[in-house]
């Protein structure tokens, strides 16, 4: 096990009630999972690419998810499509490529990701799941975006699990 159940921050919530609480609970669970997969590693380890030729690393996943949070919550739900995408000028790979990793880049990347999560929480606090937003010209309910975010995190947490196992053998949960 990654952590004993009584120490795992993801296991401290009780059962959810209702659609909103359930969806947001799953989203928070996966956000915390990615954070846990990065915990205790130095900059070089976080920048380690696990499976050549892939450029996926834990630091790249953090940066990518900051971009995803920003894109869906600021650009789409708030209809701020004029807002430049994060990491737009960095090889157009959604944050996976970055300069040499050092402690400053790690801190900045994690801070950016956490600030985008905090902003996304605020957006969801004031937005009804039934609200309709434009996604590539299609009217889409906000609940669909939340489900997509759960899927996006779940997929990338699977990647994170494999990357972490390659780094130090730690896997699970």
C-alpha positions in Angstrom: 0.0 0.0 0.0 1.1 3.5 -0.7 0.0 4.7 2.7 -1.9 3.1 5.5 -5.6 4.0 5.1 -5.7 6.1 8.3 -2.8 8.3 6.9 -4.1 8.6 3.3 -5.7 12.0 2.8 -7.9 10.6 0.1 -9.6 8.2 2.5 -10.6 10.8 5.1 -13.9 11.7 3.4 -17.0 9.9 4.3 -19.5 8.6 1.8 -20.7 11.2 -0.7 -24.3 12.3 -1.1 -25.7 13.5 -4.3 -24.2 14.0 -7.8 -22.2 17.2 -7.1 -20.5 15.9 -4.0 -19.8 12.6 -5.7 -18.2 14.1 -8.8 -16.2 16.7 -6.9 -15.1 14.0 -4.5 -13.7 11.9 -7.3 -12.0 14.9 -8.8 -10.3 15.8 -5.5 -9.3 12.2 -5.0 -7.4 12.1 -8.3 -5.9 15.5 -7.7 -4.5 14.2 -4.4 -3.3 11.0 -6.0 -1.1 12.9 -8.4 0.3 15.0 -5.6 1.0 11.8 -3.6 2.8 10.3 -6.6 5.2 13.3 -6.6 5.7 13.4 -2.8 9.3 12.9 -1.5 11.1 13.2 -4.8 13.8 15.6 -5.8 13.8 17.7 -9.1 15.9 15.1 -11.0 13.5 12.3 -10.0 10.4 14.4 -10.9 11.9 15.1 -14.3 12.7 11.4 -15.0 11.1 10.1 -18.1 10.0 6.5 -17.5 9.5 4.9 -20.9 11.4 6.2 -23.9 10.6 7.6 -26.3 7.7 9.1 -24.2 8.4 12.5 -22.6 6.0 11.8 -19.7 7.5 12.6 -16.3 5.9 13.4 -13.0 6.9 17.0 -13.3 5.5 17.0 -16.9 2.2 15.6 -15.6 2.0 18.3 -12.9 2.6 21.0 -15.6 0.2 19.4 -18.0 -2.6 19.2 -15.4 -2.1 22.9 -14.5 -2.7 23.6 -18.2 -5.7 21.3 -18.3 -7.2 22.9 -15.2 -6.6 26.4 -16.7 -8.1 25.5 -20.0 -11.3 23.9 -18.8 -12.1 26.2 -15.9 -10.8 29.6 -17.1 -11.0 29.3 -20.8 -14.0 27.1 -21.4 -16.4 27.4 -18.4 -15.7 31.1 -17.9 -15.5 31.6 -21.7 -12.1 33.3 -21.6 -10.8 31.8 -24.8 -8.6 34.8 -25.3 -6.5 33.8 -22.3 -3.3 32.2 -23.6 -2.8 28.5 -22.8 -0.2 27.7 -20.3 3.1 26.4 -21.8 1.8 27.4 -25.3 5.3 28.4 -26.5 7.0 25.3 -25.1 7.1 22.9 -28.0 3.3 22.7 -28.1 3.3 19.6 -26.0 1.0 20.8 -23.2 3.7 21.2 -20.6 5.5 17.9 -20.8 8.7 19.5 -22.1 10.5 21.9 -19.9 14.0 23.3 -19.3 16.4 21.5 -17.0 14.5 20.7 -13.8 15.7 22.3 -10.6 14.1 23.1 -7.3 12.8 26.4 -8.5 11.1 24.9 -11.5 9.5 22.2 -9.3 8.2 24.7 -6.8 6.9 27.0 -9.5 5.2 24.1 -11.3 3.6 22.8 -8.2 2.5 26.3 -7.2 1.0 26.9 -10.6 -0.9 23.6 -10.5 -2.2 24.3 -7.0 -3.3 27.8 -7.9 -5.2 26.5 -11.0 -6.8 23.9 -8.8 -7.9 26.5 -6.3 -9.3 28.7 -9.1 -11.1 25.7 -10.5 -12.7 25.0 -7.1 -13.9 28.6 -7.0 -15.4 28.3 -10.5 -17.2 25.1 -9.5 -18.5 26.6 -6.2 -20.3 29.3 -8.2 -21.3 27.3 -11.3 -24.2 24.9 -11.6 -23.5 21.5 -13.1 -26.4 22.1 -15.4 -24.9 25.2 -16.8 -24.3 25.1 -20.6 -20.9 26.2 -22.0 -19.5 26.1 -25.5 -17.0 23.3 -26.2 -15.7 23.4 -29.7 -19.0 24.8 -31.0 -21.1 22.3 -29.1 -23.4 23.2 -26.1 -22.0 21.1 -23.2 -23.1 20.8 -19.5 -20.5 21.7 -16.9 -21.0 18.2 -15.4 -19.6 16.8 -18.6 -16.4 18.8 -18.1 -16.1 17.6 -14.5 -16.5 14.0 -15.7 -13.9 14.7 -18.3 -11.5 16.1 -15.7 -12.0 12.9 -13.6 -11.1 10.9 -16.6 -8.1 13.0 -17.4 -6.7 12.7 -13.9 -7.5 9.0 -13.7 -5.6 8.3 -16.9 -2.7 10.4 -16.0 -2.6 9.0 -12.4 -2.1 5.6 -14.1 0.9 7.1 -16.0 2.1 8.6 -12.7 2.0 5.3 -11.0 4.2 3.7 -13.7 6.6 6.6 -13.7 6.9 6.5 -9.9 7.5 2.7 -10.0 10.3 3.2 -12.5 11.9 5.9 -10.2 12.0 4.1 -6.9 9.8 1.0 -7.1 7.0 2.5 -5.2 3.6 1.6 -6.7 0.0 1.2 -5.7 -3.2 2.9 -4.6 
